Structures are given as C-alpha cells and as structure tokens.
Amino acid sequence: MKNQKNLVSRRDFVRMSGTLVTGIAAGTAALTGIPRVHAAENHTIKIALVGCGGRGTGAASQALSTAGPTRLIAVADFFENRAKNCVEMLKNEHGNKADVPQDRIFAGLDGYKSVMDLLGSTDVVLLATPPAFRPIHVEYAVNKGIHVFMEKSFGVDAPGVRRIRKAGELAKQKNLKVAGGLMSRHSDSLAAAVEQIHSGAIGDAVTCWAYREHGAVGFAPKQPGETELAHQIRNYSNYTWLNGSFLLDWLIHNLDICCWVKGAYPVSAQGMGGRQVRTERDQLYDHYGVEYRFPDGTTLLAQGRHINNCWGFFGSVIQGTKGSAVLGEGISHPKLYKTWKRSPEDLIWEHKGKFNNFYQTEHDLLFDAIRNDKPHNEYEYSADAAMVGILGLMAVESGQEITWEQANNSEVRHAPNLDSLTMESDPPVMPDADGRYPIALPGLKSVWK
C-alpha cells in the first residue's frame, strides 16, 4: 500500500454507550453475475440498526431524514433495554417510519445477523457497535449484498483493518455503497479550508498537530448480577480490545484530517503515554503523545489527554511555510493566518459560506448514491485513518519506533476469539484477584511484537 497519496474530500461524538457484538462471518460471495441494483427515488429503502447507543440512535435519525422514502425495520443491541429505548426515541421523532415491532428488536451477540437477514439489495445497515466488531459486521453485510454505513473506528488492530479492506474491495465489485463515519470529511467549512491549504494559501504544510484534550472519560461500576462481558461492553471506551484505545477511537478524526491536509500517511511513529492520575479499574491510558513522520520528513504530532482540571483543546493546527491554520474536528469555524502566531490581525481566510450539518450530509450522500447508482465507497481512507491510530498505539505501548509497514503487517489481535464469543464467554481481558486489568508497560510488557 502506498504511504503517500492524494486524499478524497470529506467528526466525533461525545462518548456513546454500550452496544452490540460479534459473530461468524459469511463465506465469500461469488463475484460474477452480480446485478447493478439501485433504489429508485420513490422506493422505500429499509434500514436496520446494529448498535443502539447515542451514536447509533443519531445515525438512524439521520438516515431516516434523508430524501426519499425510508423505514427503520429492525434494531439490535447487546442490551435489550437499550434497543427498546432507541426505538422509542426514534418513534417519538419520526413516527411510523421508526415503528419497529417487538419481534424485530434483537438483543445479544447474534442480533446483527437477525437484522441484516431481513434486508434486501437496495437496503442499508447502520453499524455503530464498539469498534472491535466493525470488521465482522461489515464483512457479513457485504457478503449479504447490503449497503453499509459504518461508524468509526473501523477495527482495533491490523488484522481487523485488513478485514475491512477486503470487504471494501468486495463491496466495490458488488456495486455496494459503503460510508465511513469520518463525518468531518463532509464538512463544507472544513473542506473549503483544506482546499485553501492545498492551493498554497499557507505554503507547504510543515508540521501538523492533532489534539484532543478534555476531562476524564467516564466509567460505570459493575452492576449487581452483571457478567464481566456485559460490564466491559457497557464501558467499551475503557477497554483496549473493544475500542483500540483513546488514541485510536477518540483522536481518529483529527489524525485523519491532518493526513488529508498533508496528502500523505505516516511512514513511522514513536511516542509515549501512560496512566498518570487515573485510578478507575480499566485499561485506559489517560495521556498520549505521538510523533508521526511523513514520507517527506515532516511531522504530525498527536496529543491526547482526558484528565480533569487541565488545559483543553480539541482540533488541529497546521503550520505551513507561509502561515498557519486552525481547523479540524472540534473547530466549527476554521481559519487561516499569514503568520504562525495566529493573531486576529494576521487572519487571511475564514469560511464565509454555509455551515452544514455534516452528520446529516454523510447520510444524504450515501442514500443519494443508493437511489441514483453513484459510486460511493469510503472504506479505503477509513481503513487508513484507523491504521494511523493503530500505528501510534503500537509505538506508545511498545516504547519503540514502529514503521507503517510493521503496523499494517502486524498479526497481533486484541481479541483472537472474537468470532466465537458467546454470551457465556469470558471477555478477552479479565481482572486479576484485586480487580485490576492488564496495562501495557512500554519497554517491559506489551502485546506488540
């Protein structure tokens, strides 16, 4: 795979709650004789939702708000009450379009199969479970011949991302549409700012910074009678096997935006991180710092921290040879400056056009592509963005400099038994006798080879 390329034009969400899980992937479908099927403008596109947390519920609402007839026909989540609550919320907002009968509200580990088995070739599944399960669910959907919206992130390790790439290629051959949840790629103001940079407004991009600095990620104590698996899924942002770390799942948007601006992906990374003040019994590092190196020798610096009462910033800063820019996820009004100081009097450009709802736009584009048979497959840059986060995680947790090739070729799996996980299974990571979970120790103990 090439490290440097031009990137096509095209968020984050406040922490989602729990969601759905896993299963067995269907066999590879035959690639010959596949019809080019699309939904006409007056055809009702059926929608199924897998993962009924905050982001999944939001995605379903946006899908139901696209042009043309749509209907939510089924939902699935690991937790039954969450699935039911999601349907009630959507019914209150969208009425009969979201009137899902009780027998189409699925819970547990195999619910994703049940909802997708109800869909046809012009229909869409929305995938918003914890990122660990994204490759399994995308693979199943593509093998079934269903259009896909996949929320970020797109896997938690290199084998998972390779699975996304393979499914994405198959989707292309089947003429299936695949949208990725890097919704900032569809921000009109951000796209205009990136276009200005690419046209030379601040010269050549020399250094990029990706920031996400805010208060501590929450943690819900284990409930009475709750299994260890359910406890971890409810707190999926706190366990590396489920979300791939704060660095991957929470910084992915600004990592992606910096690579979009630069027009390249890193060739290597080194970094550091740890648990400085966090005492919750989970796996989360509370701070990260990664130095990525681009093919031309320039640098992307990523900072992630979730510690209360500290300096906060959420966005990206680009330093060019003739100026600088502040933009990215968390920056609603991107601006360009003629100096690196970024004083108001140095402002040379700010977006004057409309500020669109890019969460809605990403669904509008997907459904328009389905109805009008337009090419729409965002798997490649989605997978690349995930690998940037995984590369950084590998460097931080190992304490070593890691190359892009090493990261992409890694065989490390956070959850080797993911496809065979059952409701009775122990999760891949278990607490010790003191209720504490294994933490990577750079230079001493790490899963990365």
Secondary structure, DSSP 8 states (H G I E B T S, - for coil): --SB---------S-----------------TT-------TTS-EEEEEE--SHHHHHHHHHHHTSSS-EEEEEEEESSHHHHHHHHHHHHHHHGGGG---GGGEEESSSHHHHHHTT--TT-EEEE-S-GGGHHHHHHHHHHHT-EEEE-S---SSHHHHHHHHHHHHHHHHHT--EEES-GGGG-HHHHHHHHHHHTTTT-SEEEEEEEEEES--------TT--HHHHHHHTGGG-HHHH--HHHHHHHHHHHHHHHHHTB--SEEEEEEE-SS--SSS---SEEEEEEE-TTS-EEEEEEEE-TTS--EEEEEEEESS-EEEESTT-SS-EEESSSS--GGGEEEE--S----HHHHHHHHHHHHHHHT---B-HHHHHHHHHHHHHHHHHHHHTS-EEHHHHHH----S-TTGGG--TTS--SS---TTS-----BTTTB-S--
